[in-house]
Structure formats: structure tokens, C-alpha cells
Amino acid sequence: MVRGNSYVVSAAIVDAFQNIFAETKLLFLKNNNLNILNSQSAEQEIKDKFPRIEEVSIEKQWPDKIIVVIKEKEAVEILCKSKNASVSDFSVANFSDCFFIDKNGIAFDRAADTQGFLILKILDNRGVDIGLDKKSLNTEFLNFVRDLKNNFDDYLNYNIKLIVLDHSAQREVSALIDNWRAIFDVSGDAKKQLFVLREVLEKEVKDQKDKLDYIDLRVEGRAYYKLK
């Protein structure tokens, strides 16, 4: 019996356990000796086989029953590559190789390369390798993006459509907001940059938002903007 799974198919987990214990003849059948079951080793093999599983535990119910309890990973963001790394208009970017990433930034399952997800999408134009079980984004970047995402509504009445890492990016990240971009410094404080962004929009850009191209916040305490 398998509990706790929503995406990983129960039958696939049972089959995996049967393969793991085939050598010991423990095939979830009556009269098998549960004492020969190495739970810790089996749990690790299941996690290795199913990247979507974060935790797994085996409960033995004597004399012949096993319950597998799993906890699946939660998708925090979607990470994609662009089909055209030189694209300048990210609102029409063509995505490829999209993956759900977990709290540690590790890709654990494929995601559709379409718009419309409620989960924040990150477009990586740096040309780095993205794939299952890989961590393509460093911790500093992930922490900044999540801080930006979690505090955005407190400062602005907008939604972040897309986070973009440009191929030439060093310490900056762009956020596609409406039809314009905000460029942030990853090494800086997200809240302070959001405060400056709000001030520029309210006091300088004002009613020209429909003509806005980008606002650059990479210089601490300042902002530079460009109209289309």
C-alpha cells in the first residue's frame, strides 16, 4: 500500500519495491519475512528512482504487510531555457526545456513550456545546462528572487510575469512587469529596491507607464528609467 502520493503513480512505486527486493524474494506476498527488509536502503533507492519524492518511509505491519508513506516535492518555480537566447522582447519569448524546481533549486520534473502557470517562471538565457536532478541556479539568486516575489505585493500593484537571467548577466536579474522590465541587483536588498521602484513609478514615471521600457535599480538608492 502506498500513501501520500498525488503525482507519482502507486503502481510504479510498488513495482520499484518488487524489483529492489527481488533478490531477497520479498515481493509483498504472504509468508515473507519482514526482518530481511533493509528499510533505509530501500527508501534511498526509491528517492533516487523518483526525483519527485522528497521523503519516503516504510512502515512494517506484521506479519506480512508493508505501507510506503511518501512526501512529494513542492514546485516553487518553473525554470526554462529560451529557444532564442538573443531575444530582446521577453514577452514573446519561446520557452524550451522547462522544469519544476523545488525549494533547493533542484529540477525534479518536466513542466509544459507554455504561459499561464500560477507558479513564477524563470527564463535562463545564460546557456547553462538545465536538466532533471540538476541545480542550475545558485542559492544567492534563488533567495533574492523569492524575497522579491514574497514582498512584491506589499510595494506594487503589479504582477511579475517572468524573471529573466540574460546571457550577459553577472549580478543582475530582470523582472517582466506588465509590458516593461525592472532590472535588479541580486547582491542588494530586494525590499529596498522595491521601495525605490515604487517611488520612481509614483513620482517620476507617473502617467507614462504605458511608454515605459525599463527601470534600472542596480545602483543602490537610485533608479534610472527609459521610455520607449
Phi, psi and omega in degrees: 000139180240135179232152173091357183265140175242326184251318180285127185288133182302317182299325180293322179292317179298316179299320180297318178295321179298321178291321181298319186259012181300322183294333180263003178067020179265096187242037180058030179254160179297153176072008173283150181268110182291346180295336183274000181279119175269092187299316184298316179294318180294320180299318180293321179296322179294318178297322179292325183281328183240095183301339182284345181274126179268317180223147176215139176223148182248124177253124179265126176243109185292145011264343192214025185240140178235133175243126179258118181251123182236156172236122182273153179290148177262132178284121182261318174219171172245126181251129182227157166261161178260142176290338179229097186294344182264006183300136180256334178262094186290346179290342179241022181297143176261118185270151173213158178050064179265140181223145168285136176242148184267189184297338179266002180083014182265130179286129184234351178196153179285148177236151178296141182272055180232165175278168172110354178289146174284342179278139180299135180255137179245126178256118182257110181260013186279350180082015179279160181283128178239130180192174181300141178067014180250146174251103185266344183247134182284166186296321180300315180296313181300316180297320180293313182299319181288325175294318178298313181296317185288337183252358187300315183295338180286342185245328188225148177264052179224167173244144174279118180279326188196142171255134185234129169257109183285159182296337180259005185292141174246293182241006185248161176218142180255142175243123177278117184234118186057239178246025178223169184243148169244130182253120185249156174263115184298331182278354180266183180273123184298318182295319179296320180290324176294323177298313179297320179300315179297318180298317181294317180297318185280326189254340183241308181289315177052243186272014179259017184300329180289346178258001186287135176261303177203162171234125183259120184247021187284342175267122186303128177079001181228168177210143177236134181232157181226134176267155180286000000 
